[in-house]
Amino acid sequence: DFALKEIHHTWEDGRAYALLGPSGCGKTTLLNLISGLLTPTSGRILFDNKDVTASSTVERNIAQVFQFPVVYDTMTVGQNLAFPLRNRRMTPDYVSERVQRIADMIGLEAELHKKARGLTADIKQKISLGRGMVRDDVNAILFDEPLTVIDPHLKWELRTQLKSLHREFGHTMIYVTHDQTEALTFAEKVVVMHDGRVVQIGTPKELFESPAHVFVGYFIGSPGMNFIPVSVAGNQARTNGETIELGVDYADPGGELLLGIRPEFVRLTKGDGLPVQVNRVQDVGRHKFITATLFDVEITISAEEGFEIETDMTSVDFDRTKIGIFCDDWRIDGKFVDDPRGGSA
């Protein structure tokens, strides 16, 4: 049994990445392989084309911030921040300048002379974050769910500060989280993991609009994508004797087929479309989420706040340009129906 399946990926220097997935999918294992805390069973890890698979974390010049704060209680906050620099025998003036700069950016200037012992978990995690970012010569900074112990009202502030630090210093940053909001607001590229495998790497827009795997469609978005078992012939999908027009023409792919569509692209109608039974309505402020049964599948419809649901609304219509077809859980490509050049989708 492998904690991670085969992964082939190049992490571009200076980019901000998020490793996103549920607990147990392999995120932390992959992070620890990059940092050198773990050694892969097979394969190689290259930094700038240099094989570092057997190199230590120190040799890789990595900074890592863990899920729970790691601080030296007998030191002051300032001494904690300065520790990585003093270990590398940086000059006192440089150490002082860097510590002050990082403390100002993450809101620790008032605590610099306080002992770490007795400080709140929030502040201790800020110290860990600061210590990870105080060096300006690291190859990468790795964050393993660093905001777990942070109060919710501070999370947004710290994510914003991390993005500012990334823009200012240009470090390669890899941020592990199971929270899609954290991933999508922090990263330029999101690496979605499922069951030890990277199932898609893309921008937040790409993950939302064109999920490459059923898991990505389900995990990204709130609520996630609707999936309906279908058969497909050309530009038509069929389910329970009903036909759904597709914007793309598919060859017979074989395998188990699912039609995927986001709740945002499903419309509740009066008798024009597929028959549904409305089960419940959740008003979440700017939107209403309508849960309905389509044949034997429960689907979710997203409607605007002012949308009036009438008793004779017993059908749904899909935006055919937003439909994806998945074979054995993976998205498949087709050819545009109206494109004489036969472009793929």
C-alpha positions as CSV (number, residue, x, y, z in Angstrom):
1,D,0.0,0.0,0.0
2,F,1.3,3.4,-1.0
3,A,0.4,6.7,0.8
4,L,1.1,8.4,-2.5
5,K,0.6,7.2,-6.1
6,E,3.0,8.3,-8.9
7,I,3.3,12.0,-9.1
8,H,5.1,13.9,-11.9
9,H,4.9,17.6,-11.5
10,T,7.1,20.7,-11.8
11,W,6.7,23.4,-9.1
12,E,7.6,26.7,-10.7
13,D,9.9,29.0,-8.8
14,G,8.2,31.9,-7.1
15,R,4.6,30.6,-7.5
16,A,2.1,30.2,-4.7
17,Y,0.5,26.7,-4.6
18,A,-2.2,25.1,-2.4
19,L,-2.3,21.4,-1.8
20,L,-6.1,20.7,-1.3
21,G,-7.9,17.6,-0.3
22,P,-9.6,15.8,2.6
23,S,-7.8,14.4,5.6
24,G,-5.8,11.3,4.7
25,C,-5.4,12.0,1.0
26,G,-1.6,12.4,1.2
27,K,-1.1,16.2,1.4
28,T,1.2,16.2,4.4
29,T,3.1,13.2,3.1
30,L,3.8,15.0,-0.2
31,L,4.9,18.1,1.7
32,N,7.3,16.2,3.9
33,L,8.8,14.5,0.9
34,I,9.5,17.9,-0.6
35,S,11.0,19.2,2.6
36,G,13.1,16.0,3.3
37,L,11.4,14.8,6.4
38,L,10.4,11.7,4.5
39,T,12.2,9.8,1.7
40,P,10.2,8.4,-1.2
41,T,10.1,4.6,-1.7
42,S,10.9,5.2,-5.4
43,G,11.4,8.2,-7.7
44,R,13.4,11.3,-7.4
45,I,13.0,14.9,-6.1
46,L,14.9,17.6,-8.1
47,F,15.6,21.2,-7.1
48,D,16.6,23.2,-10.1
49,N,17.5,19.9,-11.8
50,K,19.7,18.8,-8.9
51,D,18.8,15.5,-7.3
52,V,18.0,16.1,-3.6
53,T,16.2,12.9,-2.9
54,A,18.8,11.9,-0.2
55,S,19.5,15.5,1.0
56,S,18.5,16.8,4.4
57,T,16.0,19.6,5.0
58,V,18.9,21.9,5.8
59,E,20.7,21.1,2.5
60,R,17.5,21.7,0.6
61,N,17.2,25.1,2.3
62,I,13.5,24.7,3.2
63,A,11.4,26.6,5.7
64,Q,8.4,24.6,7.1
65,V,5.5,25.8,9.2
66,F,3.5,23.0,10.9
67,Q,-0.1,22.6,11.8
68,F,0.5,23.3,15.5
69,P,2.8,26.1,16.7
70,V,6.4,25.1,17.5
71,V,8.0,27.9,19.6
72,Y,10.7,28.2,22.2
73,D,8.9,29.2,25.4
74,T,12.0,30.4,27.2
75,M,12.7,32.9,24.4
76,T,11.0,36.2,23.7
77,V,8.9,36.6,20.5
78,G,11.8,38.5,18.9
79,Q,14.3,35.9,19.8
80,N,12.1,33.2,18.3
81,L,11.8,35.1,15.1
82,A,15.6,35.7,15.0
83,F,16.6,32.1,15.8
84,P,16.8,30.9,12.1
85,L,19.0,33.9,11.2
86,R,21.3,33.7,14.2
87,N,21.8,30.0,13.5
88,R,23.1,31.0,10.1
89,R,25.3,33.7,11.7
90,M,23.7,36.7,10.0
91,T,24.9,40.1,11.2
92,P,23.1,41.7,14.1
93,D,21.9,44.6,12.0
94,Y,20.4,42.3,9.4
95,V,18.8,40.1,12.0
96,S,17.2,43.2,13.7
97,E,15.9,44.6,10.4
98,R,14.4,41.3,9.3
99,V,12.7,40.6,12.6
100,Q,11.2,44.0,12.8
101,R,10.0,43.9,9.2
102,I,8.3,40.5,9.6
103,A,6.8,41.4,13.0
104,D,5.3,44.6,11.5
105,M,3.7,42.6,8.7
106,I,2.1,39.9,10.9
107,G,1.1,42.1,13.8
108,L,3.7,41.0,16.4
109,E,5.5,44.3,17.0
110,A,3.8,44.8,20.4
111,E,4.9,41.3,21.6
112,L,8.5,41.3,20.5
113,H,9.9,41.6,24.0
114,K,7.5,39.2,25.7
115,K,8.3,35.6,26.6
116,A,6.6,33.1,24.4
117,R,5.4,31.1,27.4
118,G,1.9,32.0,28.3
119,L,1.0,33.6,25.0
120,T,-2.2,32.5,23.2
121,A,-2.2,29.8,20.5
122,D,-3.0,32.4,17.9
123,I,0.1,34.5,18.7
124,K,2.3,31.3,19.0
125,Q,1.2,30.3,15.5
126,K,2.0,33.8,14.2
127,I,5.5,33.3,15.7
128,S,5.8,30.0,13.7
129,L,4.6,31.8,10.6
130,G,7.0,34.6,11.1
131,R,9.9,32.3,11.8
132,G,9.2,30.4,8.5
133,M,9.2,33.7,6.6
134,V,12.1,35.6,8.2
135,R,14.7,34.1,5.9
136,D,14.9,35.7,2.5
137,D,17.1,33.0,0.9
138,V,15.0,29.9,1.2
139,N,14.2,27.7,-1.8
140,A,10.6,27.3,-0.7
141,I,8.3,27.9,2.3
142,L,5.9,25.0,3.1
143,F,2.8,25.5,5.2
144,D,1.0,22.5,6.7
145,E,-2.5,23.7,7.6
146,P,-1.0,26.6,9.5
147,L,-4.3,28.3,10.4
148,T,-5.9,25.4,12.2
149,V,-5.5,26.9,15.7
150,I,-6.2,30.5,14.6
151,D,-9.6,32.0,15.5
152,P,-11.9,32.4,12.4
153,H,-11.8,36.2,12.4
154,L,-8.0,36.2,12.2
155,K,-7.8,33.6,9.4
156,W,-8.8,36.0,6.6
157,E,-6.3,38.6,7.9
158,L,-3.4,36.1,8.0
159,R,-4.2,34.7,4.6
160,T,-4.1,38.3,3.2
161,Q,-0.8,38.9,5.0
162,L,0.7,35.7,3.5
163,K,-0.4,36.8,0.0
164,S,1.3,40.2,0.6
165,L,4.5,38.5,1.8
166,H,4.5,36.3,-1.3
167,R,4.0,39.3,-3.6
168,E,6.8,41.2,-1.8
169,F,9.4,38.5,-1.4
170,G,8.5,36.1,-4.3
171,H,9.2,32.9,-2.4
172,T,7.9,29.6,-3.7
173,M,5.1,28.8,-1.3
174,I,3.2,25.5,-0.9
175,Y,0.2,25.6,1.4
176,V,-1.6,22.5,2.6
177,T,-5.2,22.7,3.5
178,H,-8.5,20.8,3.4
179,D,-10.4,24.1,3.3
180,Q,-11.3,25.1,-0.3
181,T,-11.8,28.8,0.7
182,E,-8.2,28.9,2.0
183,A,-6.8,27.2,-1.1
184,L,-8.7,29.3,-3.6
185,T,-8.0,32.6,-1.9
186,F,-4.3,32.0,-1.3
187,A,-3.0,30.1,-4.3
188,E,-2.3,30.9,-8.0
189,K,-2.4,27.2,-8.7
190,V,-4.3,24.6,-6.7
191,V,-3.2,21.0,-6.6
192,V,-6.2,18.8,-5.7
193,M,-5.4,15.4,-4.2
194,H,-7.7,12.4,-3.7
195,D,-6.7,9.0,-2.3
196,G,-2.9,9.6,-2.6
197,R,-3.2,10.9,-6.2
198,V,-3.0,14.3,-7.8
199,V,-6.3,14.5,-9.8
200,Q,-6.0,18.0,-11.1
201,I,-3.7,21.1,-11.0
202,G,-5.2,24.4,-12.1
203,T,-6.4,27.9,-11.3
204,P,-9.5,28.3,-9.2
205,K,-11.5,29.1,-12.3
206,E,-10.3,26.0,-14.1
207,L,-11.2,23.7,-11.2
208,F,-14.7,25.2,-11.0
209,E,-15.5,25.4,-14.7
210,S,-13.7,22.2,-16.0
211,P,-13.1,19.7,-13.2
212,A,-10.9,16.8,-14.6
213,H,-12.3,14.3,-12.1
214,V,-15.6,13.6,-10.3
215,F,-13.9,14.3,-7.0
216,V,-12.8,17.8,-8.1
217,G,-16.4,18.6,-9.2
218,Y,-17.7,17.3,-5.8
219,F,-15.1,18.9,-3.6
220,I,-14.8,22.3,-5.3
221,G,-17.8,24.5,-5.0
222,S,-20.4,24.9,-2.3
223,P,-22.5,23.0,-2.9
224,G,-20.6,20.7,-5.2
225,M,-21.4,19.5,-8.7
226,N,-24.4,17.4,-9.5
227,F,-23.8,14.0,-11.1
228,I,-26.4,11.9,-13.0
229,P,-25.8,8.4,-14.5
230,V,-26.4,8.6,-18.3
231,S,-25.7,6.9,-21.6
232,V,-24.3,9.1,-24.4
233,A,-24.7,9.0,-28.1
234,G,-23.3,11.9,-30.1
235,N,-24.6,15.1,-28.7
236,Q,-27.3,13.6,-26.6
237,A,-27.3,12.1,-23.1
238,R,-30.1,9.8,-22.0
239,T,-31.4,8.9,-18.5
240,N,-34.6,7.1,-17.6
241,G,-36.0,7.6,-21.1
242,E,-35.4,11.4,-21.1
243,T,-33.0,13.1,-23.5
244,I,-30.5,15.9,-22.5
245,E,-29.0,17.9,-25.4
246,L,-25.3,18.4,-25.1
247,G,-23.1,21.2,-26.5
248,V,-20.4,18.7,-27.4
249,D,-20.5,15.6,-29.6
250,Y,-19.0,12.4,-28.0
251,A,-17.8,9.2,-29.5
252,D,-19.0,6.1,-27.6
253,P,-16.4,6.1,-24.7
254,G,-17.6,2.9,-23.0
255,G,-17.3,2.6,-19.2
256,E,-19.6,4.1,-16.6
257,L,-20.8,7.5,-17.6
258,L,-21.9,10.4,-15.5
259,L,-23.2,13.8,-16.5
260,G,-21.9,16.6,-14.3
261,I,-23.3,20.1,-14.0
262,R,-22.9,22.8,-11.3
263,P,-26.0,23.9,-9.3
264,E,-25.4,27.4,-10.7
265,F,-26.3,26.1,-14.3
266,V,-29.5,24.3,-13.4
267,R,-32.8,26.2,-13.7
268,L,-36.1,25.2,-12.1
269,T,-38.9,25.6,-14.7
270,K,-42.6,25.0,-15.3
271,G,-43.0,21.8,-17.3
272,D,-40.1,22.5,-19.8
273,G,-37.3,20.0,-19.1
274,L,-36.6,17.0,-17.0
275,P,-39.2,16.2,-14.3
276,V,-38.2,16.8,-10.7
277,Q,-39.7,16.8,-7.2
278,V,-38.7,19.7,-5.0
279,N,-37.8,18.5,-1.5
280,R,-36.5,21.5,0.4
281,V,-35.2,25.0,0.0
282,Q,-32.4,26.6,2.0
283,D,-32.1,30.4,2.0
284,V,-28.5,31.3,2.5
285,G,-28.7,35.1,2.0
286,R,-27.7,36.0,-1.6
287,H,-28.8,32.6,-2.9
288,K,-31.3,29.9,-2.4
289,F,-30.3,26.2,-2.6
290,I,-33.1,24.0,-3.9
291,T,-32.8,20.3,-3.3
292,A,-34.8,18.2,-5.7
293,T,-35.1,14.5,-6.8
294,L,-34.4,13.9,-10.5
295,F,-35.6,10.3,-11.0
296,D,-33.7,8.5,-8.3
297,V,-30.9,11.1,-8.0
298,E,-30.9,14.1,-5.6
299,I,-29.6,17.3,-7.2
300,T,-29.1,20.8,-6.0
301,I,-30.2,24.0,-7.9
302,S,-28.8,27.4,-7.1
303,A,-31.2,30.3,-7.5
304,E,-31.0,34.0,-6.8
305,E,-32.3,35.3,-3.5
306,G,-35.4,36.8,-5.0
307,F,-36.4,33.7,-7.1
308,E,-40.0,32.7,-6.4
309,I,-40.6,29.0,-6.3
310,E,-44.1,28.2,-7.5
311,T,-46.0,25.0,-7.0
312,D,-46.1,24.1,-10.7
313,M,-42.3,24.3,-11.1
314,T,-41.8,20.6,-11.5
315,S,-39.0,20.5,-14.2
316,V,-35.3,21.5,-14.5
317,D,-33.4,22.7,-17.5
318,F,-29.6,22.5,-17.9
319,D,-27.2,25.0,-19.6
320,R,-25.8,22.6,-22.1
321,T,-22.6,24.6,-22.6
322,K,-21.8,23.9,-18.9
323,I,-22.3,20.1,-18.9
324,G,-19.3,17.8,-18.5
325,I,-19.3,14.0,-19.3
326,F,-17.2,11.8,-17.0
327,C,-16.2,8.2,-17.8
328,D,-15.0,6.0,-14.9
329,D,-14.7,9.2,-12.9
330,W,-12.5,11.1,-15.3
331,R,-13.7,14.0,-17.6
332,I,-13.7,13.1,-21.3
333,D,-13.4,15.5,-24.2
334,G,-15.7,15.8,-27.2
335,K,-16.0,17.8,-30.3
336,F,-18.1,21.0,-30.5
337,V,-21.3,20.3,-32.3
338,D,-21.4,23.6,-34.2
339,D,-17.7,23.8,-34.9
340,P,-16.9,22.8,-38.5
341,R,-13.2,22.5,-37.6
342,G,-14.1,19.9,-35.0
343,G,-12.4,21.6,-32.1
344,S,-12.3,19.7,-28.8
345,A,-14.0,20.7,-25.5
